[in-house]
């Protein structure tokens, strides 16, 4: 037969695969679509927030600077135009201060005067609680005046300090000791600033809502090829190798779709060639097996006659005759096994199920092969277990497993029979065949049921045909069951067969 590349087996249980799919469906809420939308909204939120913050800051600074510059320049001008007599007297000072306050821009001020111990104002209190010591020190140090924004009890104020001076030259001045202060409420500016903040905030939220629409469109345009790729991969996994993806545009996703199509075409061609080669190999094995049956029948008849007369021949001739007889027998077994495998490959194997006593069926299998006459095989067979089985095929299963354990394992071989349930609740018949040999190498377990697979690479020849476990697996599958191989903790290999107790009669 033409050897085909060995395909890796998915040893993950079906329940595990279902669990994995359930977990993926639970986290689908955080899938690619959600992450794309979240990233798009995050960028939109950062952009809108940054733009709103910068706009708010610039507008706020412009608004406050306009009011501040107007008040400072107006107050400086009014102070320079007002003549004060020295030394300053409290009488008449309040009237002058009220006149200055009335001329305040952009809105009226409360004006305070400080000259030595003299304190006067245009308001009710001669001393302001808003003017800070820092502003007083700045006023004494700067003859051109200073200003400061102060928040008192939640109310914003602009405080301006303007010292009066004498000019002693074109560019020289002499402080008079009189310092005037203007205090202006900035509640109107604060209202405007709050309105700007509200407008920026209220404008950003609708902007995010509007940004969601192009985000959805962008996510859809990105995810559509991904969904098509996922569907195409699923179709190819189910055997539809002619699946292709429509290529749209010239972007990276289009390149991905084009690469997928090229890979799918190459895979389809390779699989087609492999299937043709496999079909030819199966036909070849089947044809050879059929063609060999007739000459083998004649050869077996001749070797039987030779075996009977071997005792009357000389030793060398007798040894050669027995060797030819043994090898002819092995060839006959191989041909029968190849024909059986060919029937499975051609879906021609039939299951003739009947309700049988399983313990009695196993006992007959062991007795017919004389395995119960010594201590090589122990059977633990509880009575009363009945199941629908094909007696001939179940006999092959037990015989192959026990024979394999005796040849490649170690005596004693134990055959156990019991019942159990699958996770779905289906009652099953469980048969275990265990030996006391060295066990199966872990690397060989996934391939132990492959045709002609040799667990020991050094054993090029064996008493069997190399197809026994493969035929066993096919017979178990024909019953709707499963078979698995493993090692016992205390040593030795164990093969476990699970067959539904009430299997319906089917055809492979």
CORGI-V341350 format. One record per residue. N is the residue number from 1. SS is DSSP state (hx for helix, st for strand, lp for the rest). NEAR is the number of other C-alpha atoms within 8 Angstrom. Layout:
# CORGI-V341350
n/ss/near
N/SS/NEAR
N/SS/NEAR
This chain:
# CORGI-V341350
n/ss/near
1/lp/6
2/lp/6
3/lp/4
4/lp/6
5/lp/4
6/lp/4
7/lp/4
8/lp/4
9/lp/5
10/lp/4
11/lp/5
12/lp/6
13/lp/6
14/hx/6
15/hx/6
16/hx/8
17/hx/9
18/hx/8
19/hx/8
20/hx/8
21/hx/8
22/hx/8
23/hx/8
24/hx/8
25/hx/8
26/hx/7
27/hx/8
28/hx/7
29/hx/7
30/hx/8
31/lp/8
32/hx/7
33/hx/10
34/hx/9
35/hx/9
36/hx/10
37/hx/12
38/hx/8
39/hx/8
40/hx/11
41/hx/12
42/hx/8
43/hx/8
44/hx/10
45/hx/10
46/hx/8
47/hx/8
48/hx/11
49/hx/9
50/hx/8
51/hx/8
52/hx/11
53/hx/9
54/hx/8
55/hx/9
56/hx/11
57/hx/8
58/hx/8
59/hx/9
60/hx/10
61/hx/8
62/hx/8
63/hx/10
64/hx/9
65/hx/8
66/hx/8
67/hx/10
68/hx/9
69/hx/8
70/hx/10
71/hx/11
72/hx/10
73/hx/8
74/hx/10
75/hx/12
76/hx/10
77/hx/8
78/hx/10
79/hx/11
80/hx/8
81/hx/6
82/lp/6
83/lp/5
84/lp/5
85/lp/5
86/lp/5
87/lp/4
88/lp/10
89/lp/8
90/lp/9
91/lp/5
92/lp/7
93/hx/10
94/hx/11
95/hx/8
96/hx/8
97/hx/13
98/hx/13
99/hx/8
100/hx/11
101/hx/13
102/hx/8
103/lp/8
104/lp/12
105/lp/9
106/lp/7
107/lp/6
108/lp/10
109/lp/12
110/st/12
111/st/15
112/st/15
113/st/13
114/st/11
115/st/10
116/lp/6
117/lp/5
118/st/10
119/st/11
120/st/13
121/st/15
122/lp/13
123/lp/8
124/lp/5
125/lp/7
126/lp/10
127/lp/8
128/lp/7
129/lp/5
130/lp/9
131/lp/9
132/lp/7
133/hx/6
134/hx/6
135/hx/12
136/hx/10
137/hx/8
138/hx/10
139/hx/14
140/hx/8
141/hx/6
142/lp/8
143/lp/11
144/lp/6
145/lp/12
146/st/11
147/st/10
148/st/8
149/st/8
150/st/9
151/st/8
152/st/8
153/lp/4
154/lp/5
155/st/9
156/st/12
157/st/14
158/st/13
159/st/14
160/st/13
161/st/14
162/st/15
163/st/15
164/st/13
165/st/10
166/st/8
167/st/9
168/lp/8
169/lp/6
170/lp/5
171/lp/6
172/lp/7
173/st/9
174/st/8
175/st/10
176/st/8
177/st/9
178/st/12
179/st/12
180/st/13
181/st/11
182/st/13
183/st/13
184/st/11
185/st/9
186/lp/10
187/hx/9
188/hx/6
189/hx/10
190/hx/9
191/hx/8
192/hx/8
193/hx/10
194/hx/8
195/hx/8
196/hx/11
197/hx/9
198/hx/8
199/hx/8
200/hx/12
201/hx/9
202/hx/8
203/hx/8
204/hx/12
205/hx/8
206/hx/8
207/hx/9
208/hx/12
209/hx/8
210/hx/8
211/hx/11
212/hx/11
213/hx/8
214/hx/8
215/hx/12
216/hx/9
217/hx/8
218/hx/8
219/hx/11
220/hx/9
221/hx/8
222/hx/9
223/hx/10
224/hx/8
225/hx/10
226/hx/8
227/hx/8
228/hx/9
229/hx/10
230/hx/8
231/hx/8
232/hx/11
233/hx/8
234/hx/8
235/hx/11
236/hx/11
237/hx/7
238/lp/6
239/lp/6
240/lp/8
241/lp/10
242/lp/8
243/lp/9
244/lp/8
245/lp/11
246/lp/5
247/lp/7
248/lp/5
249/lp/5
250/lp/7
251/lp/6
252/hx/6
253/hx/9
254/hx/11
255/hx/9
256/hx/8
257/hx/13
258/hx/10
259/hx/8
260/hx/10
261/hx/10
262/hx/8
263/hx/8
264/hx/12
265/hx/10
266/hx/8
267/hx/9
268/hx/10
269/hx/8
270/hx/8
271/hx/8
272/hx/8
273/hx/8
274/hx/9
275/hx/8
276/hx/8
277/hx/9
278/hx/10
279/hx/8
280/hx/8
281/hx/10
282/hx/11
283/hx/8
284/hx/9
285/hx/12
286/hx/11
287/hx/8
288/hx/8
289/hx/12
290/hx/9
291/hx/8
292/hx/9
293/hx/10
294/hx/8
295/hx/8
296/hx/10
297/hx/8
298/hx/8
299/hx/9
300/hx/11
301/hx/8
302/hx/8
303/hx/12
304/hx/9
305/hx/8
306/hx/9
307/hx/11
308/hx/7
309/hx/8
310/hx/11
311/hx/8
312/hx/5
313/lp/8
314/lp/7
315/hx/6
316/hx/6
317/hx/9
318/hx/11
319/hx/8
320/hx/8
321/hx/12
322/hx/10
323/hx/8
324/hx/9
325/hx/12
326/hx/8
327/hx/8
328/hx/12
329/hx/9
330/hx/11
331/hx/8
332/hx/10
333/hx/9
334/hx/10
335/hx/11
336/hx/9
337/hx/12
338/hx/12
339/hx/12
340/hx/9
341/hx/9
342/hx/11
343/hx/10
344/hx/11
345/hx/8
346/lp/7
347/lp/8
348/lp/9
349/lp/9
350/st/7
351/lp/11
352/lp/7
353/lp/10
354/st/9
355/st/8
356/st/10
357/st/11
358/hx/9
359/hx/12
360/hx/7
361/hx/11
362/hx/10
363/hx/8
364/hx/8
365/hx/11
366/hx/11
367/hx/10
368/hx/7
369/lp/6
370/lp/7
371/lp/10
372/lp/10
373/lp/6
374/lp/6
375/lp/7
376/lp/10
377/st/12
378/st/10
379/st/7
380/st/8
381/st/9
382/lp/8
383/lp/6
384/lp/6
385/lp/8
386/st/9
387/st/14
388/st/12
389/st/12
390/lp/11
391/hx/10
392/hx/6
393/hx/8
394/hx/11
395/hx/11
396/hx/9
397/hx/12
398/hx/10
399/hx/10
400/hx/11
401/hx/12
402/hx/11
403/hx/8
404/hx/10
405/hx/15
406/hx/12
407/hx/8
408/hx/7
409/lp/14
410/lp/13
411/lp/11
412/lp/10
413/st/15
414/st/12
415/st/14
416/st/10
417/st/12
418/st/9
419/st/8
420/st/8
421/st/9
422/lp/8
423/lp/5
424/lp/5
425/lp/6
426/lp/8
427/st/10
428/st/12
429/st/14
430/st/12
431/st/11
432/st/12
433/st/14
434/st/12
435/lp/15
436/lp/13
437/lp/11
438/lp/9
439/lp/12
440/lp/11
441/lp/7
442/hx/5
443/hx/5
444/hx/9
445/hx/10
446/lp/8
447/lp/7
448/lp/11
449/lp/9
450/lp/9
451/lp/8
452/lp/7
453/lp/9
454/lp/9
455/lp/8
456/lp/5
457/lp/6
458/lp/4
459/lp/7
460/lp/6
461/lp/4
462/lp/7
463/lp/6
464/lp/7
465/lp/11
466/lp/10
467/lp/13
468/hx/11
469/hx/13
470/hx/10
471/hx/11
472/hx/12
473/hx/12
474/hx/9
475/hx/11
476/hx/15
477/hx/9
478/hx/11
479/lp/14
480/lp/9
481/lp/11
482/st/10
483/st/10
484/st/7
485/st/10
486/st/10
487/st/10
488/lp/9
489/lp/4
490/lp/4
491/lp/10
492/lp/15
493/st/17
494/st/12
495/st/12
496/st/11
497/st/13
498/st/11
499/st/13
500/st/13
501/lp/10
502/lp/6
503/lp/11
504/lp/6
505/lp/8
506/lp/8
507/st/9
508/lp/9
